[in-house]
């Protein structure tokens, strides 16, 4: 019995803990073996072909981690051999070519999927019997595509036979195989050209990050002249269930495995390593479902540390569930707990005459607007102190209270909210408040969201206020958002128990772009009664206070020097 056959037997008999999708992928193979005895069934299984591929792959070398230090050969694990067993073992009865022209493999990070895909790229470029093979590593950006290409190229440096059979040009990002007239290149959506390609093998790495199916379609259309092309999609789960990866490829595979598709795409192989619905992602006994390389390339202590951090920092939970347990999540996750926020309530110091930095979030004229002042610590203080100004239109205030489920009228009577007349916010009230505050405090800067704020910014600038645009994208907001979180957890902020900002913090979720950049986000737009304007303004104000703390003009210590 081969290792692939042993894996099949272990899965079917429950000796290996796997999820529903892996079990169904194995069962599909068994069912197809039964069907293949029927003369009318168009496919047959040839075990010699996957054995050839597996032997070839295991002549290649490890290129990362401690095993790479001694140039040790790759050892494909049984689950990896099962994937090769299916992709390369099933043939067409009419042509003898491969049955599967598309493969979708979804598994958690650090399980060796890129290494496995690199061995497949080499096999298809040298051992497939294809004249002039064209192998492409595809991603949304060329730099991302180079990651998989670099893994392929590294084999040339580590494997003696490949050095004699290939030529690698890092400058031109090209590997050539003179014997087969083959080429291996990375390509991204930002590459100069995608036309005129005739790919025989396409490696699509981390397809979850692709915003559209454009690159996949370009490559798929270019494969039409090939006798047995292979589109090899490897990915971890992502944060966007509306992506083409989830909506098209993953949905295709799950429907195929559940036998709910009619007609069934017999040319597609798919397998998904993830947790089952209802599994507790903090339960170590189920981790192997998403991490078939647990104990090999995935260290269990690493996973334990990741889970511990996620339980302590809620914003990390989606990241850990997605990357380490291959669970598709939404882009947002809950952020600061009520307990952590309550611990930042301290007695207010005397702020009159103190330097401060402002954050202005106007949102829409029918919603809440927020102006926040952040006072850096002075002398023996250790806290950044915040003053909050909130504004809301007065018309239909009772209806607003009903929808948002918060007591705007009470907050107004307590001085926490300013109600402006009419059904839209009168920005004159905000301008007036800013100028009043400028009399009591030294307002050094006011950061503002440039969207829909031109008029009030011009007015305040004319009044002598130093207005600083603060864009709301991931690159601008990520570091300030993380710093705000860190200072809340470290009890370095003082919000004075303002009830409006406490409510807004409870409304705030985090959105991520999948590369550890984050920003505050309002919950699902279908859920009403959630406002985060004060949180956004607080983050902007804190960032300006932190960036400027300790900075002083040289002219405060000496006058102007003339030369």
C-alpha positions as CSV (number, residue, x, y, z in Angstrom):
1,X,0.0,0.0,0.0
2,X,1.4,3.4,-0.9
3,X,1.3,6.3,1.5
4,X,-1.5,7.9,-0.5
5,X,-3.6,4.7,-0.3
6,X,-2.7,4.5,3.4
7,X,-4.0,8.0,3.9
8,X,-7.2,7.1,2.1
9,X,-7.7,4.1,4.3
10,X,-7.0,6.1,7.5
11,X,-9.5,8.8,6.6
12,X,-12.3,6.4,5.7
13,X,-11.7,4.4,8.9
14,X,-11.5,7.5,11.2
15,X,-7.8,7.0,12.2
16,X,-7.1,10.5,11.1
17,X,-9.1,13.5,12.3
18,X,-10.3,15.4,9.2
19,X,-13.1,17.8,8.3
20,X,-16.1,17.1,6.2
21,X,-14.6,18.4,2.9
22,X,-11.5,16.1,3.2
23,X,-13.6,13.1,3.9
24,X,-15.8,13.9,0.9
25,X,-12.7,14.4,-1.4
26,X,-11.5,11.0,-0.4
27,X,-14.9,9.4,-0.8
28,X,-15.2,11.0,-4.3
29,X,-11.9,9.2,-5.3
30,X,-13.3,5.9,-4.0
31,X,-16.6,6.4,-5.8
32,X,-14.9,7.2,-9.0
33,X,-12.7,4.0,-8.8
34,X,-16.0,2.0,-8.7
35,X,-17.4,4.0,-11.7
36,X,-14.2,3.5,-13.7
37,X,-15.0,-0.2,-14.2
38,X,-18.0,0.8,-16.3
39,X,-16.9,1.0,-20.0
40,X,-19.0,4.2,-20.5
41,X,-17.2,6.0,-17.7
42,X,-14.8,8.4,-19.4
43,X,-11.9,8.2,-16.9
44,X,-9.5,5.6,-15.6
45,X,-7.0,5.6,-12.8
46,X,-3.3,4.9,-13.5
47,X,-1.3,4.7,-10.2
48,X,2.1,4.7,-12.0
49,X,1.7,8.4,-13.0
50,X,1.2,9.9,-9.5
51,X,4.1,7.6,-8.2
52,X,6.3,9.1,-10.9
53,X,5.3,12.6,-9.9
54,X,5.8,11.9,-6.1
55,X,9.2,10.4,-6.8
56,X,10.2,13.4,-8.8
57,X,9.0,15.8,-6.1
58,X,10.9,14.0,-3.4
59,X,14.2,14.5,-5.3
60,X,13.8,18.3,-4.8
61,X,15.1,20.1,-1.8
62,X,13.8,22.0,1.2
63,X,14.4,25.7,0.7
64,X,13.2,27.1,4.0
65,X,13.6,26.3,7.7
66,X,16.2,24.1,9.4
67,X,15.8,21.3,6.8
68,X,17.1,23.6,4.2
69,X,20.5,24.0,6.0
70,X,21.6,20.6,4.9
71,X,19.8,20.6,1.5
72,X,17.6,17.7,2.6
73,X,15.2,16.2,0.2
74,X,11.5,17.1,0.4
75,X,9.3,14.5,2.0
76,X,5.7,14.8,0.8
77,X,3.3,14.0,3.7
78,X,0.5,11.4,3.1
79,X,-2.1,14.2,2.6
80,X,0.1,15.9,0.0
81,X,0.6,12.5,-1.7
82,X,-3.1,12.0,-1.8
83,X,-3.5,15.3,-3.7
84,X,-0.9,14.2,-6.3
85,X,-2.5,10.7,-6.3
86,X,-5.7,12.2,-7.6
87,X,-4.5,15.0,-9.8
88,X,-2.0,12.9,-11.7
89,X,-3.5,9.5,-11.4
90,X,-6.9,10.1,-13.1
91,X,-6.7,10.0,-17.0
92,X,-9.1,10.3,-19.9
93,X,-9.9,7.1,-21.7
94,X,-10.1,8.8,-25.1
95,X,-6.8,10.7,-25.0
96,X,-4.8,9.3,-22.1
97,X,-4.3,12.9,-20.9
98,X,-5.0,14.1,-17.4
99,X,-8.6,14.3,-16.3
100,X,-8.2,17.2,-14.0
101,X,-7.3,20.5,-15.6
102,X,-8.1,22.6,-12.5
103,X,-7.1,21.9,-8.8
104,X,-8.3,23.9,-5.8
105,X,-6.3,23.3,-2.5
106,X,-7.3,25.4,0.5
107,X,-5.4,24.9,3.7
108,X,-4.2,27.0,6.7
109,X,-0.9,28.9,6.6
110,X,2.5,27.2,7.2
111,X,1.3,23.8,6.0
112,X,3.7,23.6,3.1
113,X,1.3,24.4,0.3
114,X,3.7,26.7,-1.6
115,X,6.5,24.1,-1.5
116,X,4.1,21.4,-2.7
117,X,2.9,23.7,-5.5
118,X,6.5,24.5,-6.5
119,X,7.3,20.8,-6.9
120,X,4.2,20.5,-9.1
121,X,5.3,23.5,-11.2
122,X,8.7,21.8,-11.8
123,X,7.1,18.5,-12.7
124,X,4.8,20.1,-15.2
125,X,7.6,22.1,-16.8
126,X,10.0,19.1,-17.2
127,X,8.2,15.8,-17.0
128,X,4.8,16.4,-18.6
129,X,5.8,15.6,-22.2
130,X,4.7,19.1,-23.1
131,X,6.7,20.8,-25.9
132,X,7.4,24.4,-25.0
133,X,5.7,24.4,-21.6
134,X,4.8,27.8,-20.2
135,X,4.5,27.9,-16.4
136,X,3.2,31.1,-14.8
137,X,3.0,32.1,-11.1
138,X,0.0,34.4,-10.9
139,X,-1.0,37.0,-8.3
140,X,-2.7,40.4,-8.1
141,X,0.7,42.1,-8.0
142,X,4.0,41.0,-9.5
143,X,5.7,41.2,-6.1
144,X,3.2,38.7,-4.7
145,X,3.7,36.4,-7.7
146,X,7.4,36.5,-7.2
147,X,7.0,34.8,-3.8
148,X,5.9,31.5,-5.4
149,X,8.4,32.0,-8.3
150,X,11.3,32.5,-5.8
151,X,10.3,29.2,-4.2
152,X,10.5,27.6,-7.6
153,X,13.8,29.3,-8.5
154,X,15.4,28.3,-5.2
155,X,15.2,24.7,-6.3
156,X,17.8,25.5,-9.0
157,X,20.2,26.6,-6.3
158,X,19.6,23.5,-4.2
159,X,19.0,20.7,-6.7
160,X,22.2,19.6,-8.7
161,X,20.2,18.2,-11.6
162,X,18.1,21.3,-12.1
163,X,21.3,23.4,-12.3
164,X,22.4,21.4,-15.4
165,X,18.9,21.4,-17.0
166,X,17.8,25.0,-16.5
167,X,18.9,28.6,-16.6
168,X,17.6,31.2,-14.1
169,X,17.6,34.9,-14.7
170,X,16.6,36.7,-11.6
171,X,17.0,40.1,-13.3
172,X,14.4,39.2,-15.9
173,X,12.4,37.0,-13.6
174,X,12.6,34.1,-15.9
175,X,13.7,30.4,-15.7
176,X,14.2,28.6,-19.0
177,X,14.4,24.8,-19.7
178,X,16.4,24.5,-23.0
179,X,15.6,20.8,-23.4
180,X,11.8,21.4,-23.6
181,X,12.0,25.0,-24.7
182,X,10.1,25.8,-21.5
183,X,9.8,28.9,-19.4
184,X,8.7,29.7,-15.9
185,X,7.7,33.3,-15.0
186,X,5.8,35.3,-12.4
187,X,3.0,37.6,-13.6
188,X,0.7,40.0,-11.9
189,X,-2.2,42.2,-12.8
190,X,0.3,45.0,-12.8
191,X,2.6,43.3,-15.3
192,X,3.2,45.0,-18.6
193,X,1.4,42.4,-20.7
194,X,-0.8,39.4,-20.2
195,X,-1.7,39.0,-23.9
196,X,-0.3,36.2,-26.1
197,X,0.3,33.8,-23.3
198,X,0.0,30.0,-24.0
199,X,0.2,28.6,-20.4
200,X,0.4,24.9,-19.8
201,X,0.6,25.2,-16.0
202,X,-0.6,28.1,-13.9
203,X,0.0,28.4,-10.2
204,X,-2.4,30.9,-8.5
205,X,-1.1,31.6,-5.1
206,X,-3.4,33.0,-2.3
207,X,-6.3,33.4,-4.6
208,X,-8.4,34.8,-1.6
209,X,-6.5,38.1,-2.1
210,X,-7.7,38.6,-5.7
211,X,-10.4,41.2,-5.9
212,X,-11.6,40.0,-9.3
213,X,-11.3,36.8,-11.5
214,X,-9.6,38.8,-14.2
215,X,-6.2,37.1,-14.0
216,X,-7.7,33.7,-13.6
217,X,-9.9,34.2,-16.7
218,X,-6.9,35.5,-18.8
219,X,-4.9,32.4,-18.0
220,X,-7.9,30.1,-18.5
221,X,-8.5,31.5,-21.9
222,X,-4.8,31.1,-22.9
223,X,-4.8,27.4,-22.0
224,X,-7.2,26.5,-24.9
225,X,-4.4,25.1,-27.2
226,X,-2.9,22.9,-24.6
227,X,-3.7,19.1,-24.5
228,X,-3.6,18.7,-20.7
229,X,-3.2,22.1,-19.0
230,X,-3.4,22.5,-15.2
231,X,-4.7,25.5,-13.3
232,X,-3.4,25.0,-9.7
233,X,-5.1,27.2,-7.2
234,X,-3.6,27.2,-3.7
235,X,-5.0,29.5,-1.0
236,X,-5.8,30.1,2.6
237,X,-9.2,31.3,3.6
238,X,-9.8,35.1,3.4
239,X,-11.8,37.9,4.9
240,X,-14.2,38.6,2.0
241,X,-16.9,36.1,1.2
242,X,-17.9,38.2,-1.8
243,X,-14.5,37.5,-3.4
244,X,-14.3,35.4,-6.6
245,X,-12.3,32.8,-4.6
246,X,-15.2,32.2,-2.2
247,X,-18.1,32.9,-4.5
248,X,-16.8,31.0,-7.5
249,X,-14.0,28.5,-6.9
250,X,-14.7,27.5,-3.3
251,X,-18.5,27.3,-4.0
252,X,-17.8,25.2,-7.0
253,X,-15.6,22.7,-5.0
254,X,-18.1,22.4,-2.1
255,X,-20.9,21.8,-4.5
256,X,-18.9,19.2,-6.4
257,X,-18.0,17.4,-3.2
258,X,-21.5,17.4,-1.9
259,X,-22.7,16.2,-5.3
260,X,-25.2,19.1,-5.6
261,X,-24.0,20.3,-9.0
262,X,-25.7,19.2,-12.2
263,X,-23.9,18.9,-14.5
264,X,-20.8,18.0,-12.4
265,X,-17.5,19.6,-13.5
266,X,-15.5,16.3,-13.7
267,X,-12.3,18.2,-14.7
268,X,-12.0,19.9,-11.3
269,X,-10.2,18.5,-8.3
270,X,-10.8,20.2,-4.9
271,X,-9.9,19.7,-1.3
272,X,-10.4,22.0,1.7
273,X,-8.7,21.6,5.1
274,X,-10.7,23.6,7.7
275,X,-12.7,23.2,10.9
276,X,-16.2,21.8,10.7
277,X,-19.2,23.9,11.5
278,X,-19.7,23.9,15.3
279,X,-16.0,23.2,16.1
280,X,-14.5,25.3,18.8
281,X,-11.3,26.9,17.3
282,X,-9.8,27.1,20.7
283,X,-10.0,23.3,21.1
284,X,-6.6,21.7,20.3
285,X,-8.2,18.4,19.3
286,X,-9.6,19.9,16.1
287,X,-6.6,22.0,15.0
288,X,-5.3,19.2,12.8
289,X,-8.3,19.4,10.6
290,X,-7.1,22.7,9.2
291,X,-3.4,21.9,9.8
292,X,-2.6,18.5,8.3
293,X,1.1,19.3,8.8
294,X,0.6,19.8,12.6
295,X,3.8,18.7,14.3
296,X,5.7,18.8,11.1
297,X,5.8,22.3,9.6
298,X,3.2,23.7,12.0
299,X,4.3,23.9,15.6
300,X,1.5,23.4,18.2
301,X,3.1,25.8,20.6
302,X,2.9,28.5,17.9
303,X,-0.8,27.8,17.5
304,X,-1.3,27.9,21.3
305,X,0.4,31.3,21.4
306,X,-1.7,32.6,18.5
307,X,-4.9,31.5,20.2
308,X,-3.9,33.0,23.6
309,X,-3.2,36.3,21.9
310,X,-6.5,36.2,20.1
311,X,-8.4,35.6,23.3
312,X,-6.7,38.5,24.9
313,X,-7.0,40.9,21.9
314,X,-10.4,40.4,20.2
315,X,-9.2,42.2,17.0
316,X,-6.8,39.3,16.4
317,X,-9.5,36.6,16.5
318,X,-10.5,36.9,12.8
319,X,-6.9,36.9,11.8
320,X,-6.1,33.8,13.7
321,X,-9.3,32.0,12.7
322,X,-8.6,32.8,9.0
323,X,-4.9,32.2,8.7
324,X,-4.3,29.5,11.3
325,X,-7.6,27.6,11.1
326,X,-8.6,28.3,7.5
327,X,-12.0,29.7,8.4
328,X,-13.6,32.3,6.1
329,X,-14.6,35.4,8.1
330,X,-16.0,38.8,7.6
331,X,-13.5,41.7,7.3
332,X,-14.6,43.2,10.6
333,X,-14.3,42.0,14.1
334,X,-15.3,43.3,17.5
335,X,-12.6,45.5,19.1
336,X,-12.2,47.1,22.5
337,X,-14.1,45.4,25.4
338,X,-16.3,47.5,27.8
339,X,-14.0,46.3,30.7
340,X,-10.9,47.7,29.0
341,X,-12.6,51.0,28.2
342,X,-14.0,51.4,31.7
343,X,-10.5,51.1,33.1
344,X,-9.5,54.3,31.3
345,X,-11.8,56.5,33.5
346,X,-9.7,58.9,35.7
347,X,-10.1,62.2,37.4
348,X,-9.8,65.1,35.0
349,X,-6.8,67.4,35.4
350,X,-7.1,71.2,34.9
351,X,-6.9,71.6,31.1
352,X,-7.3,75.4,30.8
353,X,-4.4,76.9,28.8
354,X,-3.0,73.5,27.9
355,X,-1.8,72.4,24.5
356,X,-4.0,69.9,22.6
357,X,-4.7,68.4,19.3
358,X,-8.0,68.0,17.6
359,X,-9.8,65.4,15.5
360,X,-12.8,66.3,13.4
361,X,-15.2,63.7,11.9
362,X,-18.2,65.4,10.2
363,X,-19.8,62.2,8.7
364,X,-23.0,63.3,7.0
365,X,-25.2,66.3,7.8
366,X,-28.0,64.0,9.1
367,X,-25.8,61.9,11.3
368,X,-23.6,62.6,14.4
369,X,-20.5,64.8,14.0
370,X,-17.6,64.7,16.5
371,X,-14.9,67.1,17.5
372,X,-12.4,65.7,19.9
373,X,-9.5,67.3,21.7
374,X,-6.5,65.2,23.0
375,X,-4.3,66.7,25.7
376,X,-0.8,65.1,25.9
377,X,0.4,64.4,29.5
378,X,2.5,67.1,31.2
379,X,4.8,67.1,34.3
380,X,4.0,63.8,36.2
381,X,1.0,62.9,34.2
382,X,0.9,59.6,32.2
383,X,-2.5,59.9,30.6
384,X,-3.7,61.4,27.3
385,X,-6.9,63.2,28.3
386,X,-9.8,63.6,25.9
387,X,-12.6,66.2,25.6
388,X,-15.5,65.3,23.4
389,X,-17.9,67.5,21.5
390,X,-20.8,65.8,19.7
391,X,-23.4,67.3,17.4
392,X,-26.8,66.0,16.1
393,X,-29.8,67.5,14.3
394,X,-32.7,68.2,16.5
395,X,-35.6,67.3,14.2
396,X,-37.0,63.8,14.9
397,X,-34.8,63.4,17.9
398,X,-37.2,61.0,19.6
399,X,-37.2,58.8,16.4
400,X,-33.4,58.8,16.4
401,X,-33.5,57.7,20.0
402,X,-35.8,54.9,19.1
403,X,-33.7,53.7,16.2
404,X,-30.3,54.1,17.8
405,X,-31.6,53.0,21.3
406,X,-29.6,55.7,23.1
407,X,-30.9,58.7,25.2
408,X,-29.8,61.7,23.0
409,X,-32.2,64.0,24.9
410,X,-30.7,63.0,28.3
411,X,-27.2,63.4,27.0
412,X,-28.0,66.8,25.6
413,X,-29.4,67.9,29.0
414,X,-26.2,66.6,30.6
415,X,-24.0,68.6,28.2
416,X,-22.6,65.6,26.3
417,X,-24.4,66.3,23.0
418,X,-25.2,69.6,21.2
419,X,-28.5,69.4,19.4
420,X,-28.6,71.8,16.4
421,X,-31.9,73.1,14.9
422,X,-33.4,71.5,11.8
423,X,-33.0,68.1,10.2
424,X,-29.3,68.5,9.2
425,X,-26.4,69.5,11.3
426,X,-25.6,73.3,11.2
427,X,-21.9,73.4,10.8
428,X,-21.9,76.9,12.2
429,X,-22.4,75.3,15.6
430,X,-19.3,73.2,15.2
431,X,-17.2,76.1,14.0
432,X,-18.4,78.2,17.0
433,X,-17.5,75.4,19.4
434,X,-14.0,75.0,17.8
435,X,-13.3,78.7,18.2
436,X,-14.6,78.8,21.8
437,X,-12.3,75.9,22.7
438,X,-9.4,77.7,21.0
439,X,-9.9,80.5,23.6
440,X,-9.5,78.1,26.5
441,X,-6.9,75.7,25.1
442,X,-3.9,76.0,22.8
443,X,-5.2,74.0,19.8
444,X,-2.0,73.2,17.9
445,X,-3.6,71.1,15.1
446,X,-6.9,69.8,14.0
447,X,-6.8,66.6,11.9
448,X,-9.9,66.1,9.7
449,X,-11.4,63.6,7.3
450,X,-11.1,65.4,3.9
451,X,-14.4,63.9,2.7
452,X,-17.2,66.5,2.5
453,X,-15.4,68.9,4.8
454,X,-14.1,71.6,2.4
455,X,-16.3,74.5,3.5
456,X,-15.8,74.2,7.3
457,X,-12.1,73.5,6.9
458,X,-11.7,76.7,4.8
459,X,-13.7,78.7,7.4
460,X,-11.5,77.4,10.3
461,X,-8.3,77.9,8.3
462,X,-9.4,81.5,7.7
463,X,-9.8,81.8,11.5
464,X,-6.2,80.8,12.0
465,X,-6.7,77.1,12.9
466,X,-4.0,74.7,11.7
467,X,-6.0,72.2,9.7
468,X,-4.4,68.8,8.7
469,X,-6.1,66.4,6.3
470,X,-6.1,62.8,7.7
471,X,-7.3,60.2,5.1
472,X,-9.3,57.2,6.2
473,X,-7.6,54.4,4.2
474,X,-5.7,51.5,5.7
475,X,-2.3,53.0,5.2
476,X,-3.2,56.2,7.1
477,X,-5.4,54.7,9.8
478,X,-3.7,51.3,10.6
479,X,-0.8,52.5,12.8
480,X,-2.8,55.2,14.7
481,X,-5.6,52.6,15.3
482,X,-3.1,50.1,16.7
483,X,-1.6,52.8,18.9
484,X,-5.0,53.8,20.2
485,X,-5.7,50.2,21.1
486,X,-2.4,49.8,22.8
487,X,-2.9,52.8,25.0
488,X,-6.4,51.8,25.9
489,X,-5.1,48.4,27.1
490,X,-2.2,50.1,28.9
491,X,-4.6,52.5,30.6
492,X,-2.8,55.5,29.1
493,X,-6.0,57.3,28.1
494,X,-8.5,59.3,30.2
495,X,-12.0,59.6,28.7
496,X,-13.7,61.0,31.9
497,X,-16.5,58.5,31.6
498,X,-18.2,60.3,28.7
499,X,-21.2,58.1,27.9
500,X,-21.4,59.0,24.2
501,X,-17.9,57.8,23.4
502,X,-18.4,54.7,25.6
503,X,-21.4,53.8,23.4
504,X,-19.5,54.5,20.2
505,X,-16.6,52.3,21.3
506,X,-19.1,49.5,21.8
507,X,-20.3,50.0,18.2
508,X,-16.8,50.0,16.7
509,X,-15.5,46.9,14.8
510,X,-12.2,46.5,13.0
511,X,-11.8,46.1,9.3
512,X,-8.6,44.5,7.9
513,X,-7.1,44.3,4.4
514,X,-5.6,40.8,5.1
515,X,-2.1,42.1,5.5
516,X,-2.3,43.1,9.2
517,X,-3.5,46.7,8.3
518,X,-6.6,47.7,10.3
519,X,-9.0,50.6,10.7
520,X,-12.2,51.2,12.6
521,X,-15.4,50.2,10.9
522,X,-19.1,50.6,11.6
523,X,-20.9,47.2,11.9
524,X,-22.9,45.7,9.0
525,X,-24.8,48.5,7.3
526,X,-28.0,46.5,7.6
527,X,-27.8,47.0,11.4
528,X,-29.0,50.4,12.3
529,X,-28.2,52.5,15.4
530,X,-24.4,52.2,15.3
531,X,-22.1,55.3,15.3
532,X,-18.3,55.4,15.5
533,X,-17.6,59.1,14.6
534,X,-16.1,59.9,18.0
535,X,-13.8,56.9,17.9
536,X,-12.4,58.0,14.5
537,X,-11.9,61.5,15.7
538,X,-10.2,60.3,18.9
539,X,-7.8,58.2,16.9
540,X,-6.9,61.1,14.7
541,X,-6.5,63.5,17.7
542,X,-4.3,61.0,19.6
543,X,-2.1,60.4,16.6
544,X,-1.3,64.1,16.2
545,X,-0.7,64.4,19.9
546,X,1.7,61.5,20.0
547,X,3.5,62.5,16.8
548,X,4.1,66.0,18.2
549,X,4.8,65.2,21.8
550,X,8.2,66.4,22.8
551,X,8.6,68.6,19.7
552,X,9.1,72.3,20.3
553,X,10.2,75.1,18.1
554,X,13.9,76.2,18.4
555,X,12.6,79.7,18.5
556,X,11.0,79.1,21.9
557,X,14.5,78.9,23.4
558,X,16.2,81.6,21.3
559,X,15.2,84.3,18.8
560,X,15.7,84.4,15.1
561,X,19.3,84.5,14.0
562,X,20.2,86.6,11.0
563,X,23.1,85.7,8.7
